[in-house]
Amino acid sequence: MSPEIPGELLYTKEHEWLREEGDFAVVGITAYAQDSLGDIVHVELPSKGTKFAKDTSFGVVESVKSVSDLYAPVSCSVIDVNDALLESPELLNEDPYGEAWLIRVKITDPEELGELLDATAYETLLEEMAE
């Protein structure tokens, strides 16, 4: 398993990660996503209390190369936002699995967790993309 793909997380095909914390979860972008984007210069995140359906856009990451939407890995309600990223978006390049989490959410449909990729499946996805 690559150190760039922590085993305890769940992943989406759009390169978001999710760490379960009971009925809650923390969401961020993967090392692959931040590496592909290049130097991140701006992040737009939702307001607390905003609700999202699975696979709908909840924000935007802008880099020197491109602008990319962020997608909700599960249906959820936002309970906290990483305000530090608004001031220092470059944290996403430095620590995508730690300090640079994006949002903390209450999961509204726990069954959707089963549709996410585990670390092995995500690593396979990246290998297939590289071919």
N, C-alpha and C positions, 0 to 999 in steps of 0.2 A: 504494500500500500504506500502510495506516495505521501510524503510529509505535507504536500500541498492539498491533500484530501483527507481531512480528519475523519477517522472512523466512526465517531459518535454522532455525526451530523447526518441529516437527510438532505437531498439535493433535488433541484429541478433541472429540466433539459435547457432552461434559459439561464442557468448558472447562478441561481440563488441557493443559499443554504438555509436550513432551519434546525435549530436546537430546541428540542422539547424540554419544557420545564413544567411538568404536570399538565394542567389545562391551558397553560400559556406556552409561548414560544418566542425565541429571538430569531430574527431574520437578517441575513446579510448577503453579500455577493462573494463568490468564490475567488480564490487566487487566480484561477484561469481567466475569469471575467475581468478582474482588475488589470491583469497582465495584458490581455487583449485590448483593453481600452487605452492603455498607456497612462500618462500623467493625468489624474483626475483633478479637475479645476472647479467643479460646481456640483452640488447635490440638492435636489428638491425632494423633500419628504412630506408625508401627509400630516394633518393635524390629529392630535389625540382625539379618540372617539370616532374617527372615520371608520366606516365598515367597507370591506372589500370581499368580492367573490373570488374564488380560486381563479388564478390565471388572468386577473385584471390588473392593469397598471396601477401601482400605488405611488410611483415617484419617477424621478429621472436622475441619471448620472451623466454628467458631461465631462468629456476629456478633451485633450488637445486634438484627438483624432476624430471623435464622433460624439453623438448624443444617443443614449440608450435608455429605454424604459425599464423600470423595475417591475416585476410581476409577483403578485401574492402567491406563495406556494400552496396556501390553503385558504378557505374562507375564514375571515377573521375580523376582529375589531381592534384598532390600534390603541394600546394603553400607554405607550411611551415611545418617544422619538429620540434618537441620538443627536441632540442639539450640537454636540462638539463637531459633528461633520459639517454643519452649516458654516462654521467659522474656519474649519481646517479640513476640507474635503480630501486633501492629500493623505490623511490617515488611512483611507481605503487602500492606497498603494502600499502602505507600510505594515498594516495589521488587519487584513480583511476578516480574519476569524476571531479577533479579540476586540480591541478598542474600537474598531470601525464597524460594529454592528449597526444596522439601519433602524429597525423598529422592533419593539416588543409588542406582542399581540395576544389577545385571547382567541383561542381556536374555537370557531363556531360550528365546525363540522369535522369532528375527530376522525371520521372514517376516511377523509381525504388524505390523511397521513399515509395510508397504505398505497397511494398512487405515486408517492415520491420515491426517488432512487436512494438506495443505500450507497455507501462509499464504493463498494465493489462495482455496482452497476454504473455509478457516475464515472469511475475510472475507465470502464469499458466504453462508455459514451465518448469520452475524450480521445481514447485510442482510435475509435472509429472515425472521429472527426479529423484526426491527424493523417489518416490514410489518403 
